[in-house]
Amino acid sequence: MAKKIILLSIATAFLAVGCVAFPEDGYYDGRYDQRYDRRYDQRYDNRYDRRYDNNRYEQDRHAWERQQQQRNRLELERKKQQLDQRNWEQNRKNQQEWERRNNQLERQRIEQQRKRADDDRRKRVEQDRQKANNERQRIEQQRQKAAEQRNKRVEQERKQRHDQIKKVSDQQRKAAEDRRKAWENRR
């Protein structure tokens, strides 16, 4: 298989070199073949046709104007596309900036709401704690008042008993003394 490919490559190379080395169009010896342009000198002799020249000039001018118009149109289209591209990019950047700003404002708003909710929660907890403290203090004060009132009552009752005992003991002493005096008098 490899031999066939090599043989085919060599044959192709010899044929291609042979065709290039011996062309049949007459240019291989460096001379110009006149058969392609036999009427070259006949067209531009002393009988020069100005109508052909003017017509050719007008055709060239119209072709140049068409080319210029096409170039101008293409240039305008290119500029319009560039302008549209710049406008699109600017609009995209503006849209991204607007979205970024809105996202940032939304994050700030959410952060503020969260802080406000945390502050409200802390205030409620503090108020509840303060209420609990006030209630404990009120209950403690009521207990202290009740204890003081009990102590006063106990003290008053003790004094009353002491006074009654003293009164009774004074009465008994007085009675005992009266009896002794009466007994001494009787004697």
Stockholm file with secondary structure:
# STOCKHOLM 1.0

chainA/1-187         MAKKIILLSIATAFLAVGCVAFPEDGYYDGRYDQRYDRRYDQRYDNRYDRRYDNNRYEQDRHAWERQQQQRNRLELERKKQQLDQRNWEQNRKNQQEWERRNNQLERQRIEQQRKRADDDRRKRVEQDRQKANNERQRIEQQRQKAAEQRNKRVEQERKQRHDQIKKVSDQQRKAAEDRRKAWENRR
#=GR chainA/1-187 SS CHHHHHHHHHHHHHHHHHHHHSCSSSCTTSCCCGGGCTTHHHHTSSSCCHHHHHHHHHHHHHHHHHHHHHHHHHHHHHHHHHHHHHHHHHHHHHHHHHHHHHHHHHHHHHHHHHHHHHHHHHHHHHHHHHHHHHHHHHHHHHHHHHHHHHHHHHHHHHHHHHHHHHHHHHHHHHHHHHHHHHHHHHC
#=GC SS_cons         CHHHHHHHHHHHHHHHHHHHHSCSSSCTTSCCCGGGCTTHHHHTSSSCCHHHHHHHHHHHHHHHHHHHHHHHHHHHHHHHHHHHHHHHHHHHHHHHHHHHHHHHHHHHHHHHHHHHHHHHHHHHHHHHHHHHHHHHHHHHHHHHHHHHHHHHHHHHHHHHHHHHHHHHHHHHHHHHHHHHHHHHHHC
//
